[in-house]
Amino acid sequence: MRRSLDIIICVLAAPVLLVVGWILVACVFLDSPGPVLYRSRRVGRGGRTFSMLKFRTMRQDAKGPSLSCFGDERYTPFGRVLALSRLDELPQVINVLRGEMRLIGPRPEVPEFVEAYPDAYSEILTAPPGLTGPAQLRFSGEGRILARSEDRVALYRESILPEKLSIDIDYVRTVSLRRDIELLGWTLLLPLRLGGDAYRAWRVRLLVARPAAATVVLLVASVAVTCIYSLEAASAL
């Protein structure tokens, strides 16, 4: 039943997903050299590994920790926007259609972290992984937490991951269709909230780093708003 619902939702959302997807493909392609998609090896149901798809957010020659964080210097300009808004996860709809993932479920992890907690994952991996899930929503600001640590991998493995595992185990034990629909609704709102946070951060950086440019942007916006209201007032008369 849940598998059928996933397919129905993906098919109904296909027109919007295709338009948004192709726009993002063009932006990633023009943003920096390299492939549009990034394939990350993850552990799925029953311990089977698969390639989870994402839009590439980092430079092709980027090296460093396996975990990214807020303000990561490896991000491309547009990749930073994708990562902050979580729109880089959109290609995982393909994983859902393949049957490797579901729309809602525990987020799939890399083998390194699964091997660190075999007992917890022996229960979590009885369920298919999801494009989104309760742990991902709970830690939507994870990148900012990791940015405060010099050893982000250790922080994630020892502090953040245990909390995620507890959330995922609770999800597996109490899974229901009603809860999945609620989680899907909150996920659809997540890019808007995270995108708003990214815009506010960009606006602050612009005001601090380039006050002249910020003044021009605000002036143009003010003129545009004034013109719109003037036209509306004139049409009303």
URDAUR-V151396 format. One record per residue. N is the residue number from 1. RES is the residue in one letter. D_FIRST is the distance of its C-alpha to the first C-alpha in Angstrom with 1 decimal. Layout:
N|RES|D_FIRST  N|RES|D_FIRST
This chain:
1|M|0.0  2|R|3.8  3|R|5.4  4|S|5.1  5|L|6.2  6|D|8.7  7|I|10.1  8|I|10.6  9|I|12.3  10|C|14.4  11|V|15.5  12|L|16.5  13|A|18.3  14|A|19.8  15|P|23.2  16|V|23.8  17|L|22.6  18|L|24.9  19|V|27.9  20|V|27.6  21|G|26.9  22|W|30.0  23|I|32.2  24|L|31.3  25|V|32.0  26|A|35.4  27|C|36.2  28|V|35.4  29|F|37.4  30|L|40.4  31|D|40.3  32|S|41.4  33|P|41.8  34|G|39.0  35|P|35.5  36|V|33.1  37|L|30.2  38|Y|30.4  39|R|28.5  40|S|28.0  41|R|27.4  42|R|24.7  43|V|23.2  44|G|19.5  45|R|17.4  46|G|19.8  47|G|22.7  48|R|22.4  49|T|24.0  50|F|23.1  51|S|24.7  52|M|23.2  53|L|24.5  54|K|26.5  55|F|29.2  56|R|32.5  57|T|34.2  58|M|37.2  59|R|40.3  60|Q|40.2  61|D|42.9  62|A|41.5  63|K|42.0  64|G|41.6  65|P|39.2  66|S|35.6  67|L|34.5  68|S|35.3  69|C|36.5  70|F|37.6  71|G|40.7  72|D|40.2  73|E|43.0  74|R|41.0  75|Y|38.9  76|T|39.9  77|P|40.7  78|F|37.5  79|G|35.5  80|R|36.5  81|V|35.0  82|L|31.7  83|A|31.6  84|L|32.5  85|S|29.9  86|R|27.2  87|L|26.8  88|D|27.5  89|E|23.9  90|L|22.8  91|P|22.9  92|Q|20.0  93|V|17.7  94|I|18.9  95|N|17.8  96|V|14.3  97|L|14.5  98|R|16.1  99|G|13.3  100|E|15.9  101|M|14.5  102|R|11.7  103|L|12.8  104|I|13.1  105|G|14.4  106|P|17.9  107|R|20.2  108|P|21.3  109|E|25.0  110|V|27.9  111|P|29.1  112|E|32.2  113|F|30.5  114|V|28.0  115|E|31.1  116|A|32.7  117|Y|30.2  118|P|29.1  119|D|28.4  120|A|26.1  121|Y|24.1  122|S|23.8  123|E|21.3  124|I|19.8  125|L|19.1  126|T|16.9  127|A|14.1  128|P|13.6  129|P|16.0  130|G|15.4  131|L|17.3  132|T|18.1  133|G|18.0  134|P|20.2  135|A|23.0  136|Q|23.4  137|L|23.7  138|R|26.1  139|F|28.2  140|S|28.2  141|G|32.0  142|E|32.1  143|G|34.3  144|R|37.0  145|I|37.0  146|L|37.4  147|A|40.2  148|R|42.4  149|S|42.6  150|E|44.7  151|D|42.4  152|R|38.9  153|V|37.3  154|A|38.9  155|L|37.9  156|Y|34.3  157|R|34.2  158|E|36.2  159|S|35.4  160|I|32.2  161|L|29.9  162|P|30.4  163|E|29.2  164|K|26.1  165|L|25.4  166|S|25.8  167|I|23.3  168|D|20.7  169|I|21.3  170|D|20.9  171|Y|17.5  172|V|16.2  173|R|17.7  174|T|16.4  175|V|13.0  176|S|11.2  177|L|9.1  178|R|12.5  179|R|14.3  180|D|12.2  181|I|13.0  182|E|16.6  183|L|17.0  184|L|15.9  185|G|18.6  186|W|21.2  187|T|20.6  188|L|21.3  189|L|24.5  190|L|25.5  191|P|27.3  192|L|29.3  193|R|30.5  194|L|31.3  195|G|32.8  196|G|35.0  197|D|36.1  198|A|37.0  199|Y|38.9  200|R|40.9  201|A|41.7  202|W|42.9  203|R|45.0  204|V|46.7  205|R|47.5  206|L|48.8  207|L|51.1  208|V|52.4  209|A|52.8  210|R|53.7  211|P|55.1  212|A|56.7  213|A|53.5  214|A|51.7  215|T|54.5  216|V|54.2  217|V|50.4  218|L|50.8  219|L|53.8  220|V|51.9  221|A|48.9  222|S|51.5  223|V|53.3  224|A|50.0  225|V|49.0  226|T|52.6  227|C|52.6  228|I|49.4  229|Y|50.6  230|S|54.0  231|L|52.5  232|E|50.5  233|A|53.6  234|A|55.7  235|S|53.2  236|A|53.2  237|L|57.0
